[in-house]
Amino acid sequence: MKIGTIIVAAGQGKRFGGKKQFYIIKNKPVFLWSLEKFIPFSDFIVLVLPEEDIKKTEKILTRFSHIKKFKEKIKFVAGGKHRYDSVRNGLAHIPKECKIICIHDGVRPFVKSGEISDCILSAKRYGAAICAIPATDTVKLSTKDGFVDKTIDRNFVWLVQTPQVFKREIILKAYKKFGKKIPENITDDSGLVELAGFKVKIVKGSVSNIKITTKEDVKIPLYPPL
């Protein structure tokens, strides 16, 4: 069963103060760390980028010989206004023979190979799977004016990460069902799949699989081993 991967790296990095996918960690841009992790698992990869950065990214990758060997299986695609627009653009370029589709944030460079393989295996079995970690802090819901409404049992609370992996027909049906009218409260692909009526399996991830959002996230002491 062939696997296609979408690396979503089309953000403008407003909270970071620049395009964080190009921030250099140990002589490589952040997006490349993510890309490398998925090459062993993927038959085809779509790298979704800001349109103005596609040519620059192609040149960056020519400096890495191990990526050049895989270049025929990497497609560069322009992102959209919202994350779901970028994913939709990526889905349109995944070959039909790829029956499993992985979606990963280009700014989660510390994902582990075991997390990827576990999500793929679960998606093959259940149709949809996400990487997530259990909440360790007390979780409370608030009222609109900032007071505690109620406390939630954290034993059933998970903090969702990527990769998120789906059978091709499931993720395509979810995006087709809602078209361009994606509900505003949907912030990840599994949320759309859930809303479309499919069950999503949780695969336990790790705290090191952080999403780089602000400059605080790239302080050297915070780096997990690479």
C-alpha positions in Angstrom: 0.0 0.0 0.0 1.7 3.2 -1.2 2.0 6.2 1.1 1.8 9.8 0.2 2.9 12.6 2.6 2.0 16.3 2.8 4.4 18.5 4.7 2.6 21.7 5.5 5.1 24.6 5.6 3.2 27.5 4.1 2.9 29.7 7.2 4.1 33.3 7.4 5.3 33.0 11.0 3.7 36.1 12.4 4.0 35.0 16.0 7.6 33.9 15.4 8.6 37.1 13.7 9.5 35.4 10.4 9.0 32.2 8.4 10.0 29.7 11.0 10.1 26.8 8.5 13.3 28.3 7.2 14.9 28.9 10.7 18.2 27.1 10.8 18.7 24.3 13.4 22.1 22.6 13.2 22.8 23.8 9.7 19.5 22.8 8.3 16.1 24.6 7.9 13.3 23.4 10.2 11.2 22.1 7.3 14.0 19.9 6.2 14.2 18.1 9.5 10.5 17.3 9.1 10.9 16.3 5.4 13.8 13.9 6.2 11.7 12.0 8.8 9.1 11.1 6.3 11.3 10.1 3.3 11.8 6.5 4.6 8.0 6.0 4.9 6.8 7.8 1.7 6.4 6.9 -1.9 5.6 10.5 -2.7 5.9 13.8 -0.8 4.1 17.1 -1.4 5.9 20.0 0.3 3.5 22.9 0.7 5.2 26.3 0.9 4.5 30.0 0.5 4.4 30.5 -3.3 7.2 33.1 -3.2 9.5 30.6 -1.5 9.2 27.6 -3.8 12.2 28.4 -6.0 14.4 29.3 -3.0 13.4 25.9 -1.4 14.3 24.0 -4.5 17.8 25.6 -4.4 18.2 24.8 -0.7 17.5 21.1 -1.3 20.1 20.9 -4.0 22.7 21.2 -1.3 21.7 17.9 0.4 22.7 14.9 -1.6 20.4 12.5 0.2 17.4 14.6 -0.7 18.5 14.9 -4.3 18.2 11.1 -4.6 14.5 11.4 -3.7 13.8 14.6 -5.7 11.7 12.9 -8.4 9.2 12.0 -5.6 8.9 15.5 -4.1 6.4 18.0 -5.4 6.5 21.7 -4.5 3.0 23.2 -4.1 1.9 26.7 -3.2 -0.1 27.1 0.1 -3.4 28.9 0.6 -4.8 31.5 2.9 -5.6 29.1 5.7 -4.0 25.8 6.8 -6.8 23.8 5.4 -6.4 25.5 2.1 -2.8 24.4 2.0 -3.7 20.8 2.9 -6.4 20.8 0.2 -3.8 22.1 -2.3 -1.5 19.3 -1.2 -4.2 16.6 -1.5 -4.8 17.6 -5.1 -1.2 16.5 -6.0 -1.0 13.2 -4.1 -0.9 10.4 -6.8 -4.0 8.2 -6.8 -2.0 5.1 -6.1 -1.1 6.5 -2.6 -3.9 4.9 -0.5 -2.5 6.2 2.8 -1.9 9.9 3.3 0.2 11.4 6.1 -0.2 15.1 7.0 2.6 16.7 9.1 3.4 20.2 10.2 6.6 21.4 8.6 7.5 23.1 11.9 7.5 19.9 14.0 11.1 18.8 13.3 11.4 16.5 16.3 8.9 13.8 15.4 10.2 10.3 16.0 10.2 7.5 13.4 8.3 5.3 15.8 5.5 7.8 16.1 5.2 8.0 12.3 5.1 4.2 11.8 2.6 3.8 14.7 0.3 6.3 13.1 0.6 4.7 9.7 -0.2 1.2 11.1 -3.2 2.5 13.1 -4.5 4.4 10.0 -4.3 1.2 7.9 -6.3 -0.6 10.6 -8.8 2.0 11.7 -8.9 4.4 8.8 -7.7 7.5 10.6 -5.0 8.1 13.3 -3.5 11.0 15.1 -0.4 11.5 17.3 -1.3 13.0 20.6 -0.1 13.3 24.2 -2.2 13.0 27.4 -2.8 16.2 29.3 -0.7 16.4 32.5 -2.0 19.7 33.9 -5.5 20.3 35.3 -7.9 21.3 32.5 -10.6 23.8 33.0 -13.3 25.4 30.8 -13.9 29.1 31.2 -16.8 31.4 30.7 -16.7 34.2 28.2 -15.8 36.7 30.9 -12.8 34.6 32.2 -14.1 32.7 35.1 -13.9 28.9 35.6 -17.0 27.2 34.3 -16.0 23.6 35.1 -13.0 21.3 35.6 -12.6 18.5 33.0 -11.3 15.0 33.8 -7.8 15.2 32.3 -7.7 11.4 32.0 -9.7 11.8 28.8 -7.9 14.9 27.5 -5.3 14.6 24.8 -3.1 17.4 23.2 -3.1 16.7 19.5 0.0 16.8 17.3 1.0 15.6 13.9 1.4 13.4 12.0 -2.2 12.7 11.3 -2.7 9.8 8.9 -5.7 8.8 6.9 -6.9 6.3 4.3 -7.1 8.3 1.1 -10.9 7.9 0.7 -11.6 9.2 4.2 -9.6 12.4 4.1 -10.8 13.2 0.6 -14.5 12.6 1.6 -14.1 14.9 4.6 -12.7 17.7 2.4 -15.2 17.1 -0.3 -18.1 17.2 2.1 -17.3 20.7 3.4 -15.7 22.1 0.3 -14.5 25.6 1.0 -16.9 26.1 3.9 -14.7 24.7 6.6 -16.2 25.4 10.1 -14.1 28.1 12.0 -13.6 25.8 15.0 -11.8 23.2 13.0 -8.1 23.6 13.6 -6.7 20.3 12.3 -7.5 17.6 9.7 -8.7 15.1 12.2 -11.4 17.5 13.4 -12.7 17.7 9.9 -12.7 13.9 9.6 -14.5 13.6 12.9 -17.2 16.1 11.7 -17.6 14.1 8.6 -18.6 11.1 10.7 -15.4 9.0 10.9 -13.7 7.7 14.0 -10.1 8.7 14.7 -7.6 6.5 16.6 -5.3 8.2 19.1 -1.6 7.1 19.0 0.5 8.2 22.0 3.2 10.7 21.0 5.9 12.4 22.9 6.4 15.8 24.5 9.5 16.4 22.3 7.3 16.5 19.2 6.7 20.2 19.7 5.4 22.6 17.1 7.7 25.6 16.8 5.5 28.7 17.2 7.5 31.4 18.9 11.2 32.2 19.4 11.0 30.6 22.9 10.5 27.2 21.1 13.9 27.4 19.4 16.1 28.1 22.4 19.0 25.7 22.4 18.4 24.2 25.9 14.9 23.1 24.7 16.1 21.1 21.7 15.4 17.4 22.0 18.2 15.1 20.7 18.2 14.9 16.9 
